[in-house]
Amino acid sequence: MELEHSKTTSANTAGIQKPQNHSQTSSISSITVEKLPHLSDYIPTIQTYINPLDNNPFYHPTDGFYINPSDVILHRTIYDLSSTFPATRPNPAYHLAGPRKEIFFNPSQVHAAIVTCGGLCPGLNTVIRELVVGLWELYGVRRISGVLSGYRGFYTMEPIQLDPKLVHNWHKQGGSALKTSRGGFDLEKIVNAIEARGFNQVYIIGGDGTMRGVVKIFKEICRRKLNIAIAGIPKTVDNDIGIIDRSFGFQTAVETAQQPISAAHVEAESAVNGIGLVKLMGRSTGHIALHATLSSRDVDCCLIPEMEFYLEGKGGLFEFLGQCLKEQGHAVIVVAEGAGQDLIPRTDAQKEERDESGNPVFLDVGVWLKSELKRWWTRDHAGELFTVKYIDPTYMIRALPANATDNLYCTLLAYSTIHGVMAGYTGFVSAPINSNYVYIPVAEVAESRNVVDIKDHKWAWVRSVTNQPDFMRIDIGK
């Protein structure tokens, strides 16, 4: 059976011995290979071509250079061999990314389009640059267009022509050289524009909302039976996209967050009863705040969206901070932007407010918390010195160019995506799973979420570093 065009395939690994009892064996659950959409699914007569990498002077393909249809990466790699695995428990496996021996596009007839959607993120320009360079240098594609200003740019603006010379230094710049915006998604107008402009490869870079748009575009293209491959490239500095190891820009954000945390620590330590308050990105997930806290070790309390907290009473934030100030004279708080939203008073209008992408508008937890801290101190410690220094580096961080780690990630991400599209895959994203780049159906990525598990070892490590309260376990009524 050819795995690339099958729904699933199963393989049972038997005879694995339990370490406690060498006379018993345990069978690991079946492997389910996720179906990857392909142009041949609805264009059965599509033509194939020999991969031009065969004749590329920079490459010398040997045995093992091209990826086989049966090469997959398992999503779950950790098993408890002392347990009995149910035979029906699936373990998703994804096709390994990389060049294929046969491709489904004639490079001379390719017209590729690249677009960035949503907010800014370190690495956007690196991905654009490497898509252009990879298409041009690896496959000889000479028609590459940049779609300006996100989804609305497909039907409201003329695209610009891209080539390696134009994008040469883009990876050194922050932001998006193609401009970006939220909203503007009009399925009919977008697909009509793609078809009218002759794009047959479309690379869409964006977050979870953007990926949901990719799903709709992919389905409409399938419905029209168009010979157009669509690939999503997941982008979120918050690292909140599920399934994948991490998203690009995240490492840069964590690294850069060390500077405001350090500044907040200096300010707090240099004042009498000083508190340094730093708000970091993280609308619905606290990964940046968590990793920045663990990296810094100057943080006394980390507040994230996944963890409810409270201010007043035994075990509350104020009691903890009061103890910190008493013992060490200062404290540093890191709060993710989505934390504590249920505590901030809202008007009826604010409760209903949404941005252009349809996301609820968050109130500024940093400004609110600063105000509450001052109110608490004035009420309970009138006449004593107290200082709160609030730092919000959000726009500084997201507008930066990527660091070396993220730049390398963006390069591999772009190249693996190009290989997948040239191989005829569509409606997919490329991303690392267990440190290997794979192809994942975009519908899975659009529906998945990556949240901080406050019951795992990493969050326990945060609490051991900060000694902050376990807000989840305190009964306020007692």
PEBEL-V936971 format. One record per backbone hydrogen bond with DSSP energy under -1.0 kcal/mol. NH is the residue of the N-H (numbers start at 1). CO is the residue of the C=O. E is the energy in kcal/mol with one decimal. If there is no record, write none. Layout:
BEGIN
NH/CO/E
NH/CO/E
END
This chain:
BEGIN
5/2/-1.1
6/3/-1.3
18/24/-1.1
24/21/-1.8
26/16/-2.3
28/13/-1.6
32/91/-2.0
34/93/-2.6
39/424/-2.6
41/38/-2.2
42/39/-1.3
43/39/-1.5
46/43/-1.8
49/103/-2.9
51/101/-2.3
54/51/-2.0
55/52/-1.6
59/56/-1.9
65/62/-2.5
67/99/-2.9
71/68/-1.8
73/94/-2.6
75/92/-3.0
83/80/-1.9
89/86/-1.6
91/30/-1.4
93/32/-2.5
94/73/-2.5
96/71/-2.5
97/437/-3.0
103/49/-3.0
104/422/-3.0
109/106/-2.9
110/107/-1.2
112/143/-2.4
113/201/-2.5
114/145/-2.1
115/203/-2.2
117/205/-2.6
118/181/-2.5
124/121/-1.8
127/123/-2.4
128/124/-2.1
129/125/-2.6
130/126/-2.7
131/127/-2.2
132/128/-2.2
133/129/-2.8
134/130/-2.7
135/131/-2.3
136/132/-2.3
137/133/-3.2
138/134/-2.0
141/135/-2.5
145/112/-3.3
146/160/-3.4
147/114/-3.0
149/178/-1.9
153/150/-1.4
154/151/-1.6
156/152/-1.0
157/153/-1.3
160/146/-2.3
162/144/-3.0
167/163/-1.9
170/167/-1.6
172/169/-1.8
173/170/-1.9
179/176/-1.8
190/186/-2.8
191/187/-2.6
192/188/-2.2
193/189/-2.1
194/190/-2.4
195/191/-2.5
196/192/-2.7
197/193/-2.4
199/194/-1.8
200/111/-2.0
201/111/-1.3
202/229/-2.5
203/113/-3.2
204/231/-2.8
205/115/-2.7
206/233/-1.8
211/207/-2.5
212/208/-1.8
213/209/-1.4
214/210/-1.9
215/211/-2.0
216/212/-1.6
217/213/-2.4
218/214/-2.9
219/215/-2.3
220/216/-2.1
221/217/-2.5
222/218/-2.3
223/219/-2.4
224/220/-2.0
226/221/-2.1
228/226/-2.2
229/200/-2.3
231/202/-2.7
232/428/-2.6
233/204/-2.9
235/206/-2.8
239/236/-1.5
244/242/-2.3
245/432/-3.1
250/247/-1.3
253/249/-2.1
254/250/-2.4
255/251/-2.3
256/252/-2.7
257/253/-2.0
258/255/-1.1
259/256/-1.4
261/257/-1.7
262/258/-2.5
263/259/-2.5
264/260/-2.6
265/261/-2.1
266/262/-2.2
267/263/-2.6
268/264/-2.5
269/265/-2.6
270/266/-1.6
271/268/-1.2
274/329/-1.3
275/387/-2.9
276/331/-2.6
277/389/-3.1
278/333/-2.8
279/391/-2.2
280/335/-2.2
290/286/-2.7
291/287/-2.8
292/288/-2.7
293/289/-2.0
294/290/-2.2
295/291/-2.1
296/292/-1.8
297/293/-2.1
300/332/-2.6
301/332/-1.4
303/334/-2.8
307/304/-1.4
316/313/-2.0
317/310/-2.4
318/311/-2.1
320/316/-1.9
321/317/-2.8
322/318/-2.6
323/319/-1.8
324/320/-2.1
325/321/-2.8
326/322/-1.8
327/323/-2.2
328/324/-3.3
331/274/-1.7
333/276/-3.1
334/301/-2.7
335/278/-2.8
336/303/-2.6
337/280/-2.0
338/282/-2.1
339/336/-2.1
343/340/-1.6
351/347/-1.8
355/359/-2.6
358/355/-1.9
361/353/-2.1
365/363/-1.0
368/364/-2.1
369/365/-2.6
370/366/-2.3
371/367/-2.0
372/368/-2.3
373/369/-2.4
374/370/-2.0
375/371/-2.1
376/372/-2.5
377/373/-2.3
378/374/-2.5
379/375/-2.0
380/376/-2.4
381/377/-2.8
384/381/-2.1
387/273/-1.8
389/275/-2.6
391/277/-3.0
397/393/-2.6
398/394/-2.3
399/395/-1.0
400/397/-1.4
407/403/-2.6
408/404/-2.2
409/405/-2.0
410/406/-2.9
411/407/-2.0
412/408/-2.3
413/409/-2.6
414/410/-2.5
415/411/-2.4
416/412/-2.4
417/413/-1.8
418/414/-2.2
419/415/-2.3
420/416/-1.7
421/417/-2.3
422/418/-2.8
423/419/-1.5
424/421/-2.1
425/420/-2.1
426/37/-1.7
427/230/-2.2
428/230/-1.0
429/440/-2.5
431/438/-1.7
433/436/-2.9
436/433/-1.5
438/431/-2.6
439/95/-2.3
440/429/-2.8
442/427/-2.2
444/441/-1.1
445/441/-1.3
446/442/-2.8
447/443/-1.2
450/240/-2.1
456/453/-1.8
460/456/-1.6
461/457/-2.1
462/458/-1.8
463/459/-2.2
464/460/-2.0
465/461/-1.9
466/462/-2.6
467/463/-2.5
471/469/-1.3
473/470/-2.0
478/475/-1.8
END
